[in-house]
Structures are given as C-alpha cells and as structure tokens.
Amino acid sequence: MLIHPWDAPREDGEWQQWLAAHDFGQLAVNGLPGEPPSVQPMHFVYDGERGEVLTHLARPNPIWPALETNPQVLLSVVDDYAFVPGPWQAPADIPSEHGVPTSFYAAVQLRCTAHLVDDPAEKAALLNRQMGHFQPEGGSAAAAVGEAPYGRMLSGIRGLRLEVTAVRAKFKYASHKPLEVQEQIAEGLAGRGGPLDEAARAHQLRRRQTSSA
C-alpha cells in the first residue's frame, strides 16, 4: 500500500480510533507452495493495549494448514470509501473535464504473527472476550468447557490470536489539494449523498482542519 506523506495518519491515535470502530476485515495468509494466498473475511476484536487481534474460525476452514506453515499474516481493514469524479478535482484554471478522478478511503493494515488456540478453556475465554465486544448488552450464555449450550461446540472451532508486529495506515482524502478543490469535493460529496459519502466527507473535513490548525 502506497502511503504519501499527506495521506499518513497525523498520529497513532488517528488510526487507533478509526480501527476501534471497524471490526470486520480480511485476513491475508500466505499460500502453501504452488498455491495463491488465501483471504479470509472475518469479524475480529482489536486489543490495542495488548497489541493483539482475537478471532476464531471453523475447524474445517482450509486456511489452517497455511497458517501452520507460515504464521506471518496481514489483516486488512478498508472503509469510508468514495469515488471522486474528475470534475470535482479540477482547479478553477483548467476545464472541469480535465480533472482527474480518484478514490477516497481509509485503510489500516496490521502485520501479525498468528498463534493458534486449541485449548478448550482458552478458546472459551477468547469467545467470551469477543462476545463482550460485539454483544456488550449480554443476552447470551457464556462459553464454558463442558457446559451448555456452547461447551460442546468448542471442538468445532479453532481460536486465533494475532500478535501485531507492525501497522500501516492511510487516510486518502485529498489533504494535499488546494483549499478550493477540497471545498468543491466536499460539496460534491454532500450533494451526491451516496452510502459512504458522508463518512468520506467527514474525514476530508477533519483532516483539512487538522492540517490548517
């Protein structure tokens, strides 16, 4: 992922705050010899204090042999994206049809070392931590070895603890463009009102305010 200086996070807190609200991504795993890489969509829990990601997958998942062979993986999270038409990016001194279209997006990539979790008690603890994140209001029984309703299901999954070793983050929202261009992009996003346009516009305005502060 190419990261220009103007697209880089202002500080670690920027990507950490964004990632805290985005808990679904794709885990890229190196393929076995002669096979392409595998990509696994999944929910996960990111624990910034411990520097780790927690998740679990079904035992029949074909990803396990590759993880056991090479535990170096990449978790990719992308959201708040929008297509920016060329005319929106055209400065006042050139024809609007000469503007260059682009993409806006936020992305965080976590390079990790994967640790497989097969101990039943550890899997139950991992599941309960995930449940506490995704369902803090409760309403479901806790997972416990040998206890209904989930104890008998523990053998059907394997846990994953991803130890984060490096982070790359990017917020591509035209922060380097002239102010008048940024303003017409923001107006375009507000007027179009696509599914993620408001989220993209919020990033653009936030980063413009930060850079001018």
FENSULUR-V850441 format. One line per field, one symbol per residue. psi: psi as a letter, one per 40 degrees, with the letter a starting at -180 (. if undefined). Layout:
# FENSULUR-V850441
psi: ???
This chain:
# FENSULUR-V850441
psi: hhhideeiididddddddddehfhahhhhhiiheiiiihhiiiihhgddefihhiiiidehedddddddhehihhhhhafiihhidddehideiideeihiiiiihhhhhhihhhhhehdddddddddddddddgeeaeiiihiheiieedeedeeihihhhhheihhihggffeeiiddddddddddddddfideddddddddddddddde.
